[in-house]
Structure formats: structure tokens, C-alpha cells
Amino acid sequence: MKLMSDLDLSGRRVLIRQDLNVPLREGEITNDARLRAAAPSLVDALNQGAAVIVMSHLGRPVEGQWTEQASLAPIAARLSELIGRDVLMAKKWRQVAPLPGDVVLLENVRFNEGEASNDAALAADYAALCDVFVMDAFGTAHRAQASTHGVAHAAPVACAGPLLHAELTALARALTDARRPMLAVVGGSKVSTKLQVLDSLTQRCDSLILGGGIANTFLAAAGYSVGNSLCEWDLVDTARRLMDRVDIPLPVDVVVAPGIDAGHRAEVKLAAEVAGDDMILDVGPETAAGIAERVATSATILWNGPLGVFEQAPFAAGTRVLAEAIAASEGFSLAGGGDTLAAIDLFDVASGVSYISTGGGAFLEYVEGKELPAVAALRARADHAS
């Protein structure tokens, strides 16, 4: 791919697609991590003397209908603080004509009819705004939409931004070029939602640690009782097949309770002693200690998903031990996914993780081995140019 860092942006109109989709509560940003990750790319372009135009989506509004709840106005205000200069909002975005040193944020691209369907006319309108299009939104790189894919083909020049390049480099380091031994940690409620991720990782990693409801299905596949725990019985045979392919150490002890809201009755049991009315809601201390030892001896760690219901204190210990072990590890660690990032924040270990991905669905699709449409578009442009 052509990279933004390879280009001279002085005096040029630079349209940067970023992922500024942050959580809001009553119009206030509750977590600005994606904005902080995006800001350096804007500063780089401004320092080169570019006229910067930024676009992003926010939430899932109905196309063609503006709503205050999905407006990027709060994002413009926070970006202004982060980069130290005014970020202007453009609701009538087709008329924008910034000068070098200006930063203009276009209103939510999902207000535009044809965005989701990758409408060629809309993509051409985006492309008409710029001399250079920069795709810097890894979190939406798995979507072939007008602002991520179509514009990359229509713009005079298209390249990857610093954040997108950093994400792809980190993923390659954790997967394609991983130092051994490689450990993958995958949590979540259902095997079915991460089946392709698990299938891909069993062909790449040396060991695979499982947590949450996913681990329950594998415990059942090994012949253990899982009581009233979440378990996908129709995928037990699939779990056995994956266990035959790679080392998947199962929990030796677990934290159980009658239900998620019955934390006051939580107790540690051996995995072999789970009763019919128990729900498995975390790994036990012996299992967590064993996982920490594996993390410490791994050269590469990929982490996606918690080990238990970490949002509630009685079931948080397993994920806390994992997070702290990864933060203390000397290996290269890559973390991705919404719940994973929430756990990193909760246990305050961000500084110890080598790379924290800003992508959710894009992260998972890359791990599955899928080509991301926006990345494919940039590569196609580079191949055509050469």
C-alpha cells in the first residue's frame, strides 16, 4: 500500500477517513480512546501544511435523516482539544473548501444516502473534496462502504494512514510473523460467534486459552458437567476437533454461582465437581495462576475476550490475573475487542500491553484470515499505479 508518510501533503487537500465512533451518554463522550488514537494522524498532516478534511461515522442512524444524537458535534469539540486547534463542523459538507492549516470535520457519513451500499456517486462526491484520500479507520476497514472503499477507488491518490498502518503491522507481528511460542486467549459467550477465529488460531498458535461461555462448551466436550452454564451443545463435536488440533488447556477449577446476579453466593469448585444447578462464571484461582505462567513464557500473546463476567467483582479475578500477567509479560502482546478494551481500562493495564487495537469487527475478521475490503482497495490502487 501507499502510505501517508510517503507523500508530500504540503498545500494539498487531504481527506482522512477515521474511526471516531465513540460512546456517548447524553451528548457527553464517555471514552475518547479512539479520538486519542486518531489525533496524531491529523497533526502529522497539519504539520506538513495540508488542508485537512476528516470524516467518520457515529452509531447507526437512519440514512438520509439527521439527528442530534448521532451528530459529530461533540467529537469536533473534543478533537479541537486534542490537537490544539479549531475543528470546524460541516453539515453541508459538499461545499467545504478548507485552506492549508484548517481542519474540517464532515457530519456523520451515515447520514448520507448510499453510504452503506457503497454508492459510486456518493464516493465520487467524497473524492471531489480532496487531492489525497487517507484511509486511517482500521475499525471500519472490514466494511465496503462509500467512505471506506468507494472513495479509495475514486480519489486522485489513495493511501493508508499512520494508525491503519500501525494496526496492520501489529496484527502481522502477532499472527503472520509471530515469535514462538505463541499464545492466543479468546473469551466470549458463544463458540458460534467466534468459530472462524478459533479455527484460524488453532492453525497459528501453540496454545489456546478459552474463557467465558466458550470454555464451557469445551469443558462439555471433554466430558465435564457444566450445570446451568451457557453451553452450545451442538458445537461439542466441533470443540473436540479443535482440541485435537492444538493445545487447549481447560480450567481445573471454576467460580460458580446459582446465577449472574447471585455473586454473594459465588464459590470456587473443581471443574469436575460442578453441580447441576451451578453456573460457571469465571475461572478459579488455580486455573488463573496456570494461565499467568503460560503468558509469562510466551513470546507472542493475542488477547480477545475476558475469562469471566469481569464486570461483577465476584467473577472478575480470572480476567484480572490474565490482564496483569499480559501487562507484566516481556513478550509482544496484542489486545482487541470491546470487552477486552473494557477489561484493560478496568484493571488499568494499558501501559503494559504492547498494542491495543482500535478495531472490533475488523480485528476479528483479520484474525479469521479475511481480506479487509478497504485494505484491498488501497492495495489495488498501489498495484495499478505501479
N, C-alpha and C positions, 0 to 999 in steps of 0.2 A: 504494500500500500504506500501511496504517497503520504508523507507526514507533514503536519503543520510546521514543524520545526525545520523542514527542508525549504520552506518558501519565504520569499521576501514579501511581507504584508504591508509595507510602507505605502500609505495613501490609498490602499485598496479597501473595497467594501467586503467585509468578512462576515458571513452568516454562519453562526455556530449553533448547531443543534445540541442542546444539553438536556440532562435529566434533572429537572428542578421540581419533580413531583414529590413534595414533602408533606408530612401530615400537618393538618390544620385543625384547630379547635376554636370555634367562634372567631375565625379570622386571624388567629394567632398561630405562628409556626411553633410546633411542639418539639421538632427535631430538625436542625438545619444541617445535618451531616452532609447531605448531597450538595447543598449550596456551598459549603466549605470546600468540598472536593472539586466543585466546578470552577470556583473563583480563580484559581491560578491560571487556567487557560485564557480567561478573559484578560487578565493582567498581562500575560505574555503577548497577546495580540495588540493590546493598547500600547505596550512599551515599544512595539515595532511601528507605531504610528498608523494603525488601522482604524477604519470606521467600523465599529463592531455592532452587529445585529444578532440578538440572541432569540432563540425560540425553544419552547418546551411545551409539554402537556402538563396537566394537573387534574387528577381524578378521572372520572368517567362521565362527563356531561353529555347531554344530547347534542349531536352535531347540528349546527345551524342556530343554536339557542344560547345566547349569552346569559350567564348567571353570575351574580356577585360571589356566590360560594366557591365557584371554580375559577374566579379571576386570578391572574398572576400579580395583582397589585401588591399583596403582602410580600411576595417573592422579590419584586423590584426594590421594595424598601430595604429588605434585608441584604440583597446583593449590593446595594449602594453602600451600606455599612461595611461589608466585607472587602470591597475593592477600593473604597475611599474616594469614590466619585459618583455623581448622579447617574442613576439608571432610569431612563425615560420609558414610560409605558406607551405602547402604540396599539390602540384598539382598532383604528383604521390602518392596518399595517401595510397595505399595498402602496400607500403614499409616502412611506418613510424614506428619507434621504439624509442619513447621518453624515457628518463631517469627520475627518480624522480626529481621534480622541473622544468621540461621542460613543455612548453605549445606549442602545435602544432594545428594550425587551418587547417582543411581539406578544399580543394577547394569546392565551391558551390555544394551541393549534387544534385541539379537539373541538373548538367552537366552529371550525371551518368545515363546511360540507365537502366531502371527498377525502378527508384526511385518512380515515381508517381504510378506505378502499384503494388507497394509493393512486388517486385520480391524477392523470397526467397533466391536465390543465392547471390544477392546484399546484402540483410540483413545479410546473413551469413558472407560475407566479412567484413561488418562493425563490426559484433560481434567478429570476429577473432582478431581484433585490441586490445581488452580490456579484463580485468578481471571483470570490473563493468561497466554497462551501466546506465547512469543517464539521464532520460527524464526531461528536465527543460524548454521546449519550450511550454508554455501554448498556445501561438498564433498559433501553428500548431497541437495541441493535437486533433483537430477535423478531422485531415486527417490521414487515414490509409495508410501510406507510408513506404518505406523501412527504412528510418532514424528515424521514429517516432513510428512505430508499429511493423514491422517485426523484427527489431533488438532487441526490448524488449523481444520477444519470443526466439530469438536465442542466446542472450548473456548469459554468465555463471551466472551473477547476474544482475537483473534489479531493479531500484528504482526510486523514484521521487526526483527531485532536490529541493532546497530551494525555488526557485521562483515559480515553479509549485505548490508546497505545499501551499505557501502563497496565490497564486491566488485562489485555490480551497477552502481554509479556508475563504477568504474574500467573495467569492460567497456564500458559505454556510451561512455565517453570515448575508448576505443581503437577502437571499431567504429562505433557509430551516429553519434557526434558527432566523429569523428576529424579533427584538423587535418592538412592536407596539406603535403608528401607523406607518405603512409602506407606503411610498410614492414612486411611480415609475414615472419617467419622460422619455418619449420616443418621439424623434423627427425624422424627416426624410422626404423624398419626397413622399414616397408611402406606403400606408397601406399594399399592397400586398407583399412587401419585408420584412415586419416585422409582418405579420399576426400571425404567430405562437408565436412570442414574446409577442404580445399583448394578445393573447388568454391565454397564460400561466400566464402572470402577473395579468390579471383580476381575476385569481383564487388564487393569493397570496397576493396582495396588498390591502390596504384600500382605496387609492385614486390613480388615474392615470391621470397625466398631459400629454397632447399631444401638439406637436409643428410641424411646417413646413407644408408640404402638407398633412401629416396625419391628422392634426387638421382640415384642410379644408373639408375632406371627412366626418368627424364627425359633423362639422357645417352644411353641406348639409343634413346630416341625421336628424338633429334637425329642419330642415325647413328653414335655413338661406340661403340667396343668397351668393354665393362665387365669382360672377362675372367671370373674366377670369382666376381665380386661378387654380393651379393644383388640380385636384379632380378626384378620382376614383369612378365614378357614379355606376359602377357595384358592388361596395362593400358597398353601403349605407345601405342595409339591414343588412349586417354583422356588420357595425358600430352600428346600433341600438341594435342588440343583445348584443354586448359588453357593451353598455351603460346601458342596463338593469341589467347587472351582477355586476357592480362595479361603484363607484362614479367617474365620469369623468367630471370635471368642464370645460365648454367650454369658450373660450375667450369672454369677454364682449365688448372689443374694440380691434382694429387691426390697423396695419400700412399698408397702401395700396399705390400703385403707378401704373401707366399705364404699367410698365414693370420693370424687374430686373435692367436694365440699366438706369432707369429714377428716380434714387434716389433723384435728385433735386426737384422732384415733389411729394415726399412722404408726406402723411398726415395721421393723426390719425382719424379714424372713429369708431362709434359704430358698433358692429358686425351686427346689424340689418339694417345698412344704407349702406352696401356695394353695389356699383353700378355695372351695367352690364359690364363696361369696366375697373373695378378695378382688380388688382392682390393683394391678401393678402400675404405680405412678412415678417411679424413679428407680434407678439402680441403687443397690446397697453400698455401704462403705467399703467392703472388701473388693467388690467389683470396681468401684471408682478408683481405689488405690491401684488396682491392676492396670486400669486404663491409663492412669498417670504414668506408670512405669513404661508402658508401651510408647506413650508420647515422648518421654524423655530419651528413648533410644531410637527414635525415628528421625531420619534426615529431612523428610518432607511430610507435612501434615495438611490434609484438606479437610475442612470442617464445615458441615452443612446440617444444622439442626440440633436441638437440645436432647439430653438424655432422659428428661422427665418433665413434669409440669412445673418448670422452674419459676413461673410467675407466683407460685404459692410456696412460702417458706418451708413447709414440711417436706416438699418434694423438689427442692432446689439444690440440695447438696451435691448430687451427682454432676449436674451441669456446672456447678461452681468449681468442683475439683478439676473437671476437664478444662474449663476456661483458664484456670490458674496454671495448670500444667502446660497448656499450649503457650501461655504468656511467658513461662519460665524456660521453655524449650530453646535449645540452640539451633534447632532445625528451621527450615523455611516453612512458615505456616500461612495458609490462605483460608480465609473465612468468608462465607457468603450466605445470603438468605436472610429474610426479615427477622425470623425468630432468633437466628444466630447473632445478628447485629444487636437485637434487644438484650440478649444474654451478655454480650460483650459490654454493653453500656451498664447493665445492672451490676455486673461484677467488676467493672472498672479495670478492664484488662487490655483496652485498645492499644496502649503503647507497647505491649508485648507481642502483638500479633504482627507478623511480617507484612501482610497485605490484607486489607478488608475491602472486599468487592462492593461496589455500589449497586450491583445488579441482583435481581431476584430471579425472574423467569429466564433472563438471558444467561445468568450464571449457570442455572440448571441445564439449559439447552446446550451450552458449550460443553459442560461435563458429560452430557449424553453423547457428545460427538457430532452434534448437528452443526451445519454451517449457518451462521447468523446472516440473514439477508442483507442488513446494512453493511456488514463487513464484506460480503460477497460483491456488493455494488462498488465499494471502494477498490477492491482488487481488480474488478472488471475494468474500471476506469484506468487503473495503472497499467494493466496489460494492454489496453487499447492504445494508450499513449506511447508505450514502448514499441 
